[in-house]
Amino acid sequence: MAAENVSSLIQSITARLSGVGIEDAGIDARLLLRSAFEWSAAQQLGNLLDPPPADRLELLESLVVRRLGREPLQYITGNAEFFRRQFKVSDAVLIPRPETEQIVVQTLAFVRELGIENPRIADICTGSGAIAVSIALELPSAEVHATDISADTLTIAQQNATDLGAELDLYEGNLSDPLSGEFDVIVSNPPYILTSAMPGLQAEVAREPVLALDGGSDGLDLIRPLFVGISKLLSPNASAAYVEIDPPIEDAVMELALEQFPHAGISLLTDLTGLTRCVSIERA
């Protein structure tokens, strides 16, 4: 990977990534270089006209090759941004996405609007812990619990909680099974993609854990028991649940929610692109 300077190296990597159809190839090239050289954005900018460090070029090339193979950038660098913070990720967890931040926003707004002083909050299918950790940090007085069926996933979640200084309790188990007592807010980003849609996923998404993606033939395999568990754990008054979903299953989810929570206010929330992203269940 010969290059006269860092700038020309970035241009070369960008061209290679663009050649295999990777969007935002220039951004990926810069982030791969920062990861390999252990540079900040400022260091990268300040070294654009300098020769790249020779002892780091082999590592950089290995990262570029992985990206050319459509491995997600976040798995390669080991980090993903969520709610203004950096979270550790590996191929054991779903990569946190900006649209999922809506769940955190809704939770914060609900708790603050009702003035719940010490809210008890649960995050089911916590994955990297991004949602639970973010809520715990934004609401220091909250008692936050999080569950996941995967021990490997919980290891990542615990690392993120420790690294970011969040206090929460993590439990290994299926959906809400490890939880007890009543909760003011329950959130979840469960598997919800139709099994029939799995083969057509973007190459990068297809590299993420199937366990965290595949929602079964109708997308509701996990959502059905999830709703049952939520109905048993949610406080009868002044409580809410926010569950991420996919547009193709929004009608079925709405019908299921109305059936499971007949006395709650049920609504579908859209993301910044106008697509349905979350079902809101609120009890007065």
Secondary structure, 3 states (H helix, E strand, C coil): CCCCCHHHHHHHHHHHHHHCCCCCHHHHHHHHHHHHHCCCHHHHHHCCCCCCCHHHHHHHHHHHHHHHCCCCHHHHHCEEEECCEEEECCCCCCCCCHHHHHHHHHHHHHHHHHCCCCCEEEEECCCCCHHHHHHHHHCCCCEEEEEECCHHHHHHHHHHHHHHCCCCEEEECCCCCCCCCCECEEEECCCCECHHHHHHCCCCHHHCCHHHCECCCCCCCCHHHHHHHHHHHECCCCEEEEEECCHHHHHHHHHHHHHHCCCCEEEEEECCCCCEEEEEEEEC
